[in-house]
């Protein structure tokens, strides 16, 4: 998301606090009916994006319905789709939607900068198709896919994220984005059928193809100057001349004017992406789970279907055989074959009744549809029920279920299935039998596979295999595998985070005694030395946690700050309050967040019960410098008695002043102004000791290394340690 400059007409201003929770930091974008802001939770510190309806729309039921619809997207759990939380209303009646903040450039910025390479766009296509597939599986069609609502998290094409599933309503037919009975979407990227008010999964596929083309060329599509131009242009194939293969063939297929000529599902699209240079060879009729290779049936393979009309049971067996032979081999050979079959019937009637696969094997009852369910629900718990085409498959499947500790109730039947159905089903069971839980549901040759893996790695292996090869044999279908385990123990989380502690302890927040269930949040707090450590923490926790939300609520310091942290004694807090304000205005800065050009004011409150000892107050900034605010060359007396100066009770002590106060004191008081050379986290330390802890007065400013060394050789005894983080940032 790209930041914008604040304007007088904006709904909110930086610093506004919504519902005592979300502090507005800056505006991210403006639309006809809403604005999007970056904000930070005052409670958790989590950065979020807030989509806010303008006041004139916040009481309109149609717009509220759209916001509610967008909130419903939170049920879709996929890394390629922005995570939604809930709608909230301010005291003044404004409605806003809380969602994850995705940091990175949008494809619209890449387009404006001249476009992207074909290889990167193929990566984006794969990622976005996976996200759309998750939405389509829940019958949700985006309808408004365009470069501005695809963000590259941290600029990585492989980490593209789809945002903005809500489409604003606008009564003006000339508006870019409208919702009514006729059209939803942006003319430049909307599929032709959307002009007539129709949209399905294929419409999203068209829009994805159109935006890939626009982003490659570095310019949006030309849709003419009026509605008649739009209708004419949308009826024609897009001009993809100059686009390299295989991206060209992919876009041509995705943006075919007739929806029937496009990929019919995102599964087909992913299959084409996996095929690479063989995109043109993908079978348009196939429905796939992810990215399978094209399959061909073995010679002679077909579907076993029941005859249109059952044979007349009154007809003698040899005449029925003659009719079959005549249909298969021709009229002239009918008599001879009929005679041979008649002899076989007389001599081997038992074979006719019992041998599966013989020319005239058993005629089982027809099953339409031909269905089977096989599942493993836990250790020693498995079952299979439904239809199988013959005793060999029945016995093999029964054996596999028995080996898992379960039972099978299977019925021999015939139906609209491929000749390799049984072998293909057994192969699929062999692929998933190691999963802790799985369920296979078949309907003819279509398979729905769901289950739970032991961890994210096991899920990735299975997903990759099925993405590359597709379902076994002639089977087609879809897959929904969750990453487990079903219950994750807090001890496993502790094992992961303990190995990554590089700046003090990392801790879980309120870990459940019974373990984390699927869908739970795992919140980790503490400090780390770098953004790389934080990213590694998130990755490794995600790998162990499976389908759980990881919230690494950790403060990123730096090596210098962490060096000091390791040197500090492990002592309790002393209830010294550290307060922040502004040098040019009254009031408290609750967020402890300052922008470039602002003047932080810092106050330390001595508790009423603290009447003796010595106080040391220092600030450690992100560059590794330490500023000693008390004592220093201009303020040498740091005894509690001297600081109290006869006052009783809680005493507020200013340690960093406003510019005006510093000027009045002739420069003897410390004052700070935030500049853009050192931005990030600054830690304020308050140490209370029985005696002076250093052999002499420390310089007003020194390195973190020098301060850490001094802390390791302190003379006195430190009783308590209190600290608070101050953050500096660009406006």
C-alpha positions in Angstrom: 0.0 0.0 0.0 1.3 3.4 -0.8 1.1 6.3 1.5 -0.5 9.6 0.5 -0.3 13.2 1.8 -3.0 14.3 4.2 -5.6 16.6 2.6 -8.2 19.0 4.2 -11.1 16.9 3.2 -9.9 13.6 4.6 -12.2 11.8 7.1 -9.4 11.4 9.7 -6.1 13.1 10.5 -2.9 11.4 11.7 -3.1 11.0 15.5 -6.9 10.6 15.6 -7.9 7.7 18.0 -10.9 5.6 16.9 -12.9 3.8 19.6 -10.0 4.2 22.1 -8.2 1.5 20.1 -6.9 2.5 16.7 -4.5 5.5 16.3 -4.5 6.8 12.7 -1.0 7.1 11.3 -1.5 8.1 7.6 -3.9 7.8 4.7 -3.3 5.1 2.2 -5.9 5.8 -0.5 -9.1 7.6 -1.4 -12.1 6.4 -3.3 -15.5 7.8 -4.2 -17.2 6.3 -1.2 -14.4 5.4 1.2 -10.9 6.0 2.4 -8.2 3.6 3.6 -5.9 4.5 6.5 -2.9 2.9 8.1 -3.5 2.7 11.9 -2.0 1.1 15.0 -3.8 -0.6 17.8 -3.1 1.1 21.1 -3.8 -2.1 22.9 -1.7 -4.7 20.9 0.6 -2.4 18.8 -0.6 -4.3 15.7 -0.5 -2.3 12.5 -3.8 -2.5 10.5 -5.5 -0.9 7.6 -8.9 0.7 8.1 -11.4 1.1 5.2 -13.8 3.9 6.2 -17.1 4.8 4.6 -17.6 8.5 4.1 -20.3 9.9 6.4 -22.9 10.3 3.6 -22.7 6.5 3.0 -22.3 5.3 6.6 -26.1 5.2 7.2 -27.0 3.8 3.8 -28.2 0.2 4.0 -26.9 -0.7 0.6 -23.3 0.4 1.4 -23.5 -1.2 4.8 -24.5 -4.4 3.1 -21.4 -4.2 0.9 -19.2 -3.6 3.9 -20.7 -6.6 5.7 -20.2 -8.7 2.6 -16.5 -7.7 2.6 -16.3 -8.5 6.3 -17.5 -12.0 5.4 -14.3 -12.5 3.4 -12.6 -13.1 6.8 -13.7 -16.7 6.5 -11.3 -17.3 3.7 -7.9 -18.2 5.1 -5.3 -17.9 2.4 -2.0 -16.0 2.3 -2.9 -14.4 -1.0 -6.0 -12.8 0.3 -5.9 -9.9 2.8 -7.2 -10.9 6.2 -10.3 -9.1 7.3 -11.5 -8.8 10.9 -14.7 -6.9 11.6 -16.7 -3.7 11.0 -16.8 -1.1 13.7 -18.7 2.2 14.2 -17.3 5.4 15.7 -19.3 7.5 18.2 -20.0 9.9 15.3 -21.5 7.1 13.2 -18.7 6.5 10.8 -18.3 2.8 9.8 -14.9 1.3 9.2 -13.6 -2.2 8.3 -10.5 -3.5 10.0 -8.1 -5.5 7.9 -4.5 -6.6 7.8 -2.0 -4.0 6.7 0.0 -5.2 3.7 3.2 -3.3 3.2 4.5 -3.1 -0.4 3.9 -1.6 -3.8 0.6 -2.3 -5.7 0.7 -3.5 -9.3 -0.7 -0.1 -10.2 2.6 1.5 -9.0 4.6 -1.1 -11.0 2.5 -0.3 -14.0 3.1 3.4 -13.6 6.9 2.7 -13.3 7.0 1.0 -16.7 5.7 -2.5 -16.0 7.1 -5.8 -14.8 8.9 -8.7 -16.5 7.0 -11.6 -17.9 8.7 -14.0 -15.4 7.6 -11.9 -12.4 4.1 -11.7 -13.8 3.8 -15.4 -14.2 4.7 -15.7 -10.5 2.1 -13.1 -9.7 -0.5 -14.9 -11.8 0.1 -18.2 -10.0 -0.1 -16.6 -6.6 -3.3 -14.6 -7.4 -4.9 -17.6 -9.0 -4.4 -19.6 -5.8 -6.0 -16.8 -3.8 -8.9 -16.5 -6.2 -9.4 -20.3 -6.1 -9.9 -20.1 -2.3 -12.5 -17.4 -2.8 -14.3 -19.2 -5.6 -14.4 -22.3 -3.5 -16.7 -20.3 -1.2 -18.7 -19.0 -4.1 -17.2 -15.5 -3.8 -16.3 -13.7 -7.0 -14.1 -10.6 -6.7 -15.6 -8.8 -9.8 -13.3 -5.8 -9.5 -9.8 -7.2 -9.9 -7.4 -4.6 -11.1 -3.7 -3.6 -10.6 -4.5 -1.3 -7.7 -6.0 -4.1 -5.5 -3.1 -6.5 -5.8 -0.2 -5.7 -3.5 3.3 -7.2 -3.6 4.1 -7.7 0.1 7.6 -6.4 0.6 7.9 -6.1 -3.2 7.9 -9.9 -3.7 5.9 -11.1 -6.7 5.6 -14.5 -5.0 3.9 -12.8 -2.0 1.2 -11.0 -3.9 -2.0 -10.3 -1.9 -5.5 -9.5 -3.2 -7.2 -6.7 -1.4 -10.6 -4.9 -1.6 -13.3 -7.5 -2.1 -16.0 -4.8 -1.6 -17.3 -2.9 -4.6 -18.6 0.6 -3.9 -22.0 1.7 -5.3 -22.2 4.7 -7.5 -25.3 6.0 -9.3 -23.2 7.7 -11.9 -23.0 5.4 -15.0 -19.7 7.1 -15.9 -18.0 6.2 -12.7 -15.1 3.7 -13.0 -16.6 1.4 -10.3 -20.3 1.0 -9.9 -22.6 -1.6 -8.5 -26.2 -1.9 -9.7 -28.3 -4.3 -11.6 -26.2 -4.1 -14.7 -22.5 -3.8 -14.1 -19.8 -4.3 -11.4 -16.2 -3.7 -12.0 -13.8 -1.4 -13.8 -14.3 -1.1 -17.5 -10.6 -1.4 -18.3 -10.3 -4.9 -16.7 -13.9 -6.2 -16.5 -14.9 -9.2 -18.6 -17.3 -8.6 -21.5 -20.2 -10.4 -19.7 -20.0 -8.1 -16.8 -21.3 -5.3 -19.0 -24.6 -7.3 -19.0 -24.5 -7.8 -15.2 -23.2 -11.4 -15.3 -20.0 -12.5 -13.4 -18.6 -15.8 -12.3 -15.2 -17.3 -11.7 -14.3 -16.9 -15.4 -14.8 -13.1 -15.1 -12.1 -12.9 -12.4 -9.8 -15.0 -14.7 -10.4 -12.5 -17.5 -9.7 -9.5 -15.2 -6.5 -11.2 -14.0 -5.3 -11.7 -17.6 -6.2 -8.1 -18.5 -4.2 -6.7 -15.6 -1.2 -9.0 -16.3 -1.2 -7.6 -19.9 -1.5 -4.0 -18.6 1.3 -4.4 -16.0 3.6 -6.0 -18.6 3.1 -3.2 -21.1 3.2 -0.5 -18.4 -0.1 1.1 -19.5 -3.7 0.4 -18.8 -6.0 -1.0 -21.5 -7.6 1.4 -24.0 -11.4 1.1 -23.5 -12.3 4.0 -25.8 -14.1 7.3 -25.0 -17.7 6.2 -24.5 -19.9 3.3 -23.6 -20.3 2.2 -27.2 -16.5 2.0 -27.6 -16.3 -0.1 -24.4 -18.9 -2.6 -25.8 -17.1 -2.9 -29.1 -13.6 -3.2 -27.6 -14.7 -5.8 -25.0 -16.2 -8.0 -27.8 -12.7 -8.3 -29.4 -9.7 -10.3 -28.3 -7.0 -8.2 -26.5 -3.9 -7.3 -28.5 -1.0 -9.3 -27.0 1.5 -8.8 -29.8 5.0 -8.5 -28.4 4.2 -10.4 -25.2 6.7 -13.2 -24.8 5.7 -16.9 -24.5 4.3 -18.5 -22.5 2.7 -15.4 -21.0 1.1 -14.5 -24.3 -0.7 -17.8 -24.7 -1.8 -17.6 -21.1 -3.3 -14.1 -21.4 -4.9 -15.0 -24.8 -6.7 -17.9 -23.1 -7.6 -16.0 -20.0 -9.1 -13.0 -21.8 -11.0 -14.8 -24.6 -14.2 -12.7 -25.1 -16.4 -15.8 -24.8 -16.3 -17.2 -21.3 -16.5 -20.7 -22.7 -13.2 -20.2 -24.4 -11.3 -19.3 -21.2 -9.9 -21.4 -18.4 -13.1 -22.5 -16.7 -11.6 -22.6 -13.2 -8.5 -21.3 -11.4 -7.5 -24.9 -11.2 -7.2 -25.1 -14.9 -5.3 -21.8 -14.9 -2.8 -23.2 -12.4 -2.5 -26.3 -14.4 -1.5 -24.2 -17.4 1.0 -22.2 -15.3 2.6 -25.4 -14.2 2.7 -26.6 -17.8 4.8 -23.5 -18.8 5.6 -23.7 -22.5 2.9 -26.4 -22.9 0.1 -24.0 -22.1 -1.5 -24.5 -25.5 -1.7 -28.2 -24.9 -3.9 -28.0 -21.7 -7.2 -29.7 -22.1 -9.9 -27.0 -21.7 -12.5 -29.6 -20.5 -10.4 -30.8 -17.5 -11.2 -29.8 -14.0 -8.1 -30.0 -11.8 -7.2 -29.4 -8.2 -4.1 -27.3 -8.6 -1.5 -27.5 -11.4 -1.6 -31.0 -12.9 0.2 -32.2 -16.0 -2.1 -33.0 -19.0 -3.2 -36.6 -18.8 -4.1 -39.0 -21.6 -6.2 -42.1 -21.1 -4.7 -45.4 -22.1 -5.6 -46.8 -25.5 -9.0 -48.2 -25.5 -9.9 -46.6 -22.2 -13.4 -45.3 -21.8 -16.3 -45.1 -19.4 -18.4 -48.1 -18.4 -21.9 -47.0 -18.8 -25.1 -49.0 -18.6 -26.9 -49.9 -21.8 -29.8 -47.6 -22.8 -32.2 -50.5 -22.8 -31.8 -53.7 -20.7 -31.8 -56.9 -22.8 -35.0 -58.8 -23.1 -34.8 -61.6 -20.5 -37.1 -63.7 -22.6 -34.7 -63.8 -25.4 -32.5 -67.0 -25.5 -29.0 -66.4 -24.3 -27.4 -67.4 -27.6 -29.5 -64.8 -29.4 -28.5 -62.1 -27.0 -24.9 -63.0 -27.5 -25.3 -62.9 -31.3 -26.7 -59.4 -31.0 -23.7 -58.2 -29.0 -21.2 -59.8 -31.2 -22.8 -58.4 -34.3 -22.6 -54.9 -32.8 -18.9 -55.4 -32.0 -17.6 -57.3 -34.9 -19.8 -56.9 -37.9 -22.8 -58.7 -39.4 -20.8 -61.4 -41.4 -19.1 -62.9 -38.4 -22.2 -62.9 -36.2 -23.2 -66.5 -36.9 -19.8 -68.0 -36.1 -19.3 -65.9 -32.9 -22.8 -66.7 -31.8 -22.1 -70.4 -32.2 -18.8 -70.1 -30.2 -20.5 -68.1 -27.5 -23.3 -70.5 -27.3 -20.8 -73.3 -26.6 -19.1 -71.2 -24.0 -22.4 -70.6 -22.3 -23.2 -74.3 -22.2 -19.7 -75.3 -21.1 -18.8 -72.4 -18.8 -21.9 -70.8 -17.5 -20.2 -70.4 -14.1 -17.5 -68.2 -15.7 -20.3 -65.9 -17.2 -21.6 -65.3 -13.7 -18.4 -64.9 -11.7 -15.4 -63.7 -13.7 -14.9 -60.0 -13.6 -13.4 -58.6 -16.8 -14.5 -61.4 -19.0 -16.1 -60.3 -22.3 -19.5 -60.8 -20.7 -18.7 -60.4 -17.0 -21.1 -59.8 -14.2 -23.8 -57.1 -14.8 -23.9 -55.3 -11.4 -26.6 -52.9 -10.5 -26.2 -49.4 -11.9 -25.2 -46.7 -9.5 -25.9 -43.2 -10.8 -24.0 -41.3 -9.5 -21.2 -43.8 -8.7 -20.2 -42.6 -5.2 -17.7 -43.7 -2.5 -16.5 -42.2 0.7 -13.2 -43.3 2.4 -11.8 -41.6 5.5 -9.3 -41.8 8.3 -10.5 -39.8 11.3 -7.6 -40.6 13.7 -5.2 -43.4 14.8 -7.1 -46.7 14.4 -10.2 -45.0 13.1 -11.0 -45.4 9.4 -14.0 -46.5 7.2 -15.1 -46.8 3.6 -18.6 -46.9 2.3 -20.0 -46.8 -1.2 -19.6 -48.3 -4.7 -16.7 -50.2 -6.2 -16.6 -51.7 -9.7 -15.5 -55.2 -8.8 -14.3 -57.7 -6.2 -10.6 -57.0 -6.8 -11.0 -53.3 -6.0 -13.3 -54.1 -3.1 -10.8 -56.5 -1.5 -7.8 -54.1 -2.0 -9.7 -51.2 -0.6 -11.0 -53.3 2.4 -7.4 -54.3 3.1 -6.1 -50.7 3.1 -8.9 -49.6 5.5 -8.3 -52.6 7.7 -4.6 -51.7 7.9 -5.7 -48.3 9.3 -7.8 -50.0 11.9 -11.2 -49.5 10.2 -13.9 -51.4 8.3 -15.4 -51.1 4.9 -19.0 -51.5 3.6 -18.8 -51.7 -0.1 -21.3 -52.5 -2.9 -20.4 -53.9 -6.3 -21.9 -51.6 -8.9 -21.4 -50.2 -12.4 -21.5 -46.6 -13.3 -20.1 -43.7 -15.3 -16.5 -44.2 -14.3 -13.2 -44.6 -16.2 -11.8 -48.1 -16.6 -8.9 -47.2 -14.3 -11.1 -45.8 -11.5 -10.3 -48.5 -9.0 -6.5 -48.3 -9.5 -6.6 -44.5 -9.5 -8.5 -44.4 -6.2 -6.1 -46.9 -4.5 -3.2 -44.8 -5.7 -4.8 -41.7 -4.1 -5.3 -43.4 -0.8 -1.7 -44.5 -0.9 -0.7 -40.9 -1.3 -2.6 -39.7 1.7 -2.6 -42.6 4.1 0.2 -41.1 6.3 -1.9 -37.9 7.0 -3.3 -37.9 10.5 -6.8 -37.3 9.1 -8.2 -37.5 5.5 -11.4 -37.9 3.7 -12.0 -38.9 0.0 -15.4 -38.4 -1.5 -16.0 -39.5 -5.1 -18.8 -38.9 -7.5 -18.1 -40.8 -10.7 -14.6 -39.7 -11.7 -14.7 -36.5 -9.6 -12.9 -36.5 -6.3 -13.0 -34.2 -3.3 -10.0 -34.7 -1.1 -9.9 -33.0 2.4 -7.8 -33.7 5.4 -5.3 -32.6 8.0 -1.6 -32.8 7.7 0.9 -33.3 10.6 2.4 -29.9 9.9 2.9 -27.3 7.2 5.8 -29.2 5.6 3.7 -32.4 5.1 1.0 -30.3 3.6 3.4 -28.6 1.2 4.8 -31.9 0.0 1.4 -33.3 -0.8 0.2 -30.1 -2.3 3.3 -29.9 -4.5 2.9 -33.4 -5.7 -0.8 -33.0 -6.6 0.0 -29.6 -8.2 2.6 -31.1 -10.4 0.9 -34.4 -11.3 -2.8 -33.8 -10.6 -5.1 -36.5 -9.3 -4.0 -40.1 -10.1 -5.0 -41.4 -13.6 -8.4 -40.3 -14.9 -9.6 -38.8 -11.6 -10.3 -35.1 -11.4 -11.3 -33.0 -8.5 -10.3 -30.6 -5.7 -8.3 -30.6 -2.6 -8.6 -28.9 0.8 -5.8 -30.0 3.2 -5.3 -28.1 6.4 -1.9 -27.9 8.1 -2.0 -29.4 11.5 -1.5 -30.6 14.1 -5.1 -30.4 15.4 -3.8 -29.4 18.9 -0.5 -27.6 19.2 1.2 -27.8 22.6 2.6 -24.6 24.1 5.9 -26.5 24.8 6.3 -26.9 21.0 6.0 -23.1 20.6 8.5 -22.6 23.4 10.9 -24.9 21.6 10.7 -22.8 18.4 11.0 -19.4 20.0 13.8 -20.3 22.5 16.1 -21.0 19.6 15.6 -17.5 18.2 16.1 -15.4 21.3 18.8 -12.9 20.4 17.7 -9.9 22.5 16.2 -11.2 25.7 13.4 -13.7 26.3 10.5 -14.3 23.9 7.3 -15.4 25.6 3.8 -16.6 24.6 0.9 -14.6 25.7 -1.8 -16.6 27.6 -1.0 -20.0 26.1 -4.0 -22.3 26.6 -3.3 -25.2 29.1 -4.9 -27.6 26.7 -3.0 -26.5 23.7 -3.8 -24.3 20.7 -6.7 -25.5 18.5 -6.9 -25.0 14.8 -7.6 -21.4 13.9 -6.2 -20.1 17.2 -3.9 -17.1 17.5 -0.4 -17.6 18.9 0.9 -14.3 20.3 4.6 -14.0 21.1 6.1 -10.9 22.8 9.6 -9.8 23.5 12.5 -8.1 21.7 14.6 -9.2 18.8 17.8 -7.7 17.3 16.6 -7.3 13.7 13.8 -7.5 11.2 15.4 -10.7 9.9 15.0 -12.4 13.2 11.4 -11.4 13.4 10.8 -12.7 9.9 12.5 -16.0 10.8 10.4 -16.2 13.9 7.2 -15.8 11.9 8.4 -18.4 9.3 9.4 -21.1 11.8 6.3 -20.6 14.0 4.1 -20.8 10.9 5.8 -24.1 9.9 5.1 -25.6 13.3 1.7 -24.0 13.8 -0.1 -25.0 10.7 -3.5 -23.4 10.3 -3.1 -20.9 13.2 -2.5 -17.2 13.1 1.0 -16.1 14.2 1.2 -12.7 15.9 4.8 -11.9 16.5 4.2 -8.9 18.8 7.9 -8.3 19.2 9.9 -5.1 19.3 12.7 -4.9 16.8 15.7 -3.2 18.4 19.3 -3.5 17.1 22.5 -5.2 18.2 23.6 -2.2 20.3 20.3 -2.1 22.2 20.3 -5.8 22.7 23.9 -5.7 23.9 22.9 -3.3 26.6 19.8 -5.4 27.4 22.0 -8.4 28.0 24.3 -6.4 30.3 21.4 -5.1 32.4 20.8 -6.9 35.7 17.7 -9.1 35.9 15.8 -7.1 38.6 12.1 -6.3 39.1 10.4 -3.1 38.0 10.2 -0.3 40.4 6.9 1.4 39.4 8.7 4.4 38.0 6.2 5.8 35.4 7.7 7.1 32.1 5.5 9.6 30.4 5.7 11.3 26.9 4.4 14.6 25.7 5.0 17.2 23.0 7.2 20.2 23.2 4.8 22.5 21.3 1.4 21.4 22.6 -0.2 20.1 25.9 -1.3 16.6 26.5 0.2 13.1 26.8 1.5 11.1 23.8 -0.1 7.8 24.8 1.3 6.0 21.7 4.9 7.2 22.4 5.2 7.7 18.7 6.9 10.8 17.1 7.2 12.0 13.6 10.1 13.8 12.0 10.3 17.4 13.2 8.5 16.8 16.5 10.0 17.6 19.9 9.5 14.7 22.4 9.1 15.6 26.1 9.9 12.9 28.7 8.9 12.8 32.3 9.8 10.2 35.0 7.6 9.9 38.1 9.3 8.9 41.3 6.9 6.7 43.3 5.8 7.9 46.7 7.5 5.0 48.5 10.9 5.7 46.9 12.8 8.2 49.1 16.4 7.1 49.1 19.0 5.9 46.6 20.1 7.2 43.2 18.3 7.5 39.8 19.8 6.9 36.4 17.8 7.7 33.2 19.2 7.0 29.7 17.9 6.8 26.2 19.2 4.1 23.8 18.4 4.9 20.1 18.3 2.7 17.0 21.8 3.8 15.9 23.4 2.4 19.0 24.0 5.7 20.8 23.2 6.2 24.5 22.1 9.6 25.8 22.3 10.0 29.6 19.6 12.3 30.7 20.3 11.8 34.4 22.9 12.3 35.7 24.9 14.2 33.0 27.4 17.1 32.9 24.6 19.7 33.2 22.7 17.8 35.9 25.0 16.0 38.2 22.8 15.4 41.3 20.8 12.2 40.8 20.2 11.4 44.4 16.5 10.7 45.1 16.6 13.1 48.1 18.1 15.9 45.9 15.6 15.3 43.1 12.7 15.3 45.6 13.9 18.6 47.0 11.7 18.2 50.1 8.6 17.1 48.2 6.6 14.1 49.4 4.4 11.7 47.6 4.8 10.9 43.9 7.2 13.4 42.2 7.2 14.1 38.5 10.7 14.8 37.1 11.3 16.1 33.6 14.4 14.6 31.9 13.9 15.7 28.3 12.5 19.2 27.8 10.7 21.3 25.1 12.9 23.5 22.9 11.5 26.5 24.6 12.4 25.2 28.1 15.9 24.3 26.9 16.5 27.8 25.4 15.3 29.5 28.6 17.8 27.5 30.6 20.6 28.5 28.3 21.2 25.1 26.9 21.7 23.4 30.3 18.6 21.2 29.7 18.4 18.4 27.2 15.9 18.7 24.3 15.5 16.5 21.3 14.0 17.0 17.8 13.3 14.0 15.6 15.2 14.0 12.3 15.1 11.5 9.5 18.6 10.2 10.0 17.8 7.9 12.9 14.2 6.5 12.9 12.9 3.5 14.7 12.9 2.3 18.4 14.5 4.2 21.2 14.4 2.6 24.7 14.1 4.8 27.8 15.8 3.2 30.9 15.1 4.1 34.5 17.5 2.5 37.0 17.1 2.9 40.7 20.2 1.9 42.8 21.2 2.0 46.4 24.5 3.8 45.7 26.1 5.5 42.6 26.7 2.6 40.2 29.5 4.0 38.1 32.9 5.1 39.2 32.5 8.5 37.6 30.1 10.6 35.6 29.2 9.1 32.2 29.4 11.4 29.1 26.1 12.8 28.0 26.4 10.6 24.8 28.3 7.4 24.4 28.1 4.1 22.4 26.0 1.2 23.4 29.1 -0.9 23.5 30.7 1.5 26.0 27.6 1.6 28.2 27.2 -2.2 28.1 30.8 -2.6 29.3 30.2 -0.1 32.1 27.1 -2.0 33.2 29.1 -5.2 33.4 31.4 -3.5 35.9 29.0 -1.5 38.1 30.1 -0.6 41.6 26.7 -0.3 43.3 23.6 -2.4 43.5 20.7 -1.8 41.2 17.3 -2.3 42.9 14.8 -1.9 40.0 14.7 -1.4 36.3 11.8 0.2 34.4 11.8 0.9 30.6 9.5 2.1 27.8 9.9 2.2 24.0 9.7 5.5 22.1 9.2 5.2 18.3 10.2 7.7 15.6 9.0 7.6 12.0 8.4 9.5 8.8 5.1 11.5 8.6 
